[in-house]
């Protein structure tokens, strides 16, 4: 029988609740503790989520709990760095919600602690686990669209006062940027599928004139152009977190012999194909965390720990995605192209 890993969650808000519900469903994990600034009632948590857990209000006591194998960080972005470092130093493996942190310096400190302690990590770029992504990756690996030379990913999600996180994400010091807080899913997915090294980015930013988004003190709409090493691939990522429309996540991959467009595919290497062929896959079509494929991500993490290997969505992979994000945000701020090696 496969081992069940015991998890302690940090934070029980919107995202933490979705994580807890997923851990309860999984056969590979057992939630055993929750760290919260609130005085949670264990009986209420059990009634709502079906998990019997210990409640902590002190983080040092929480990470010292010998029953916890994995710490699952679901707190606001600006708290991730210190919580990650403390958990790694306490010998815990980690599940970390995106973004990793709000500054490159904090991200580096987290990475150093993880490497120093041999910590296994799973970062919540969970859209990688959607079936449309798995199909796209398989099609590309089989060479059916030839050599990729253009890739784009578009994230459209109006995040206004109807989202609980908006109350603190409106300030740059807590929310970071459009890419960091949300569009990072699109950028990370593009890098995951393109499998290339970004050399330079150039980004523009602006903001919706709608009064709903006035509280934000940073650009809530950004477009980033990506130049890959040796210019073999160019890409584009849009992060539109102030739109007034239903959620949309577009992925277009253009190769020398064909293309993939969301759930559609065409290849000149397959005889008889005329127009787009429809793929029977699930799309990334919801911004609600309760609809995200956390179960696939978490169970995959358990399998990787079993085998002593790192998952493809580990901290190192997310670190590289964040280097590109920090470069893009610097480009918006300075109005110039930014090389990724400025963030060594």
Helices and strands as residue ranges (DSSP letters): E 5-10, H 14-25, E 29-35, H 42-49, E 54-56, H 59-63, E 70-73, G 77-79, H 80-89, E 93-96, H 104-117, E 121-123, G 126-129, H 131-141, E 148-156, H 166-169, H 172-175, H 178-178, I 179-183, H 184-194, E 198-206, G 211-213, E 221-228, G 229-231, E 234-240, E 248-255, E 258-261, E 264-267, E 277-278, G 289-291, H 294-307, H 315-334, E 338-339, G 340-342
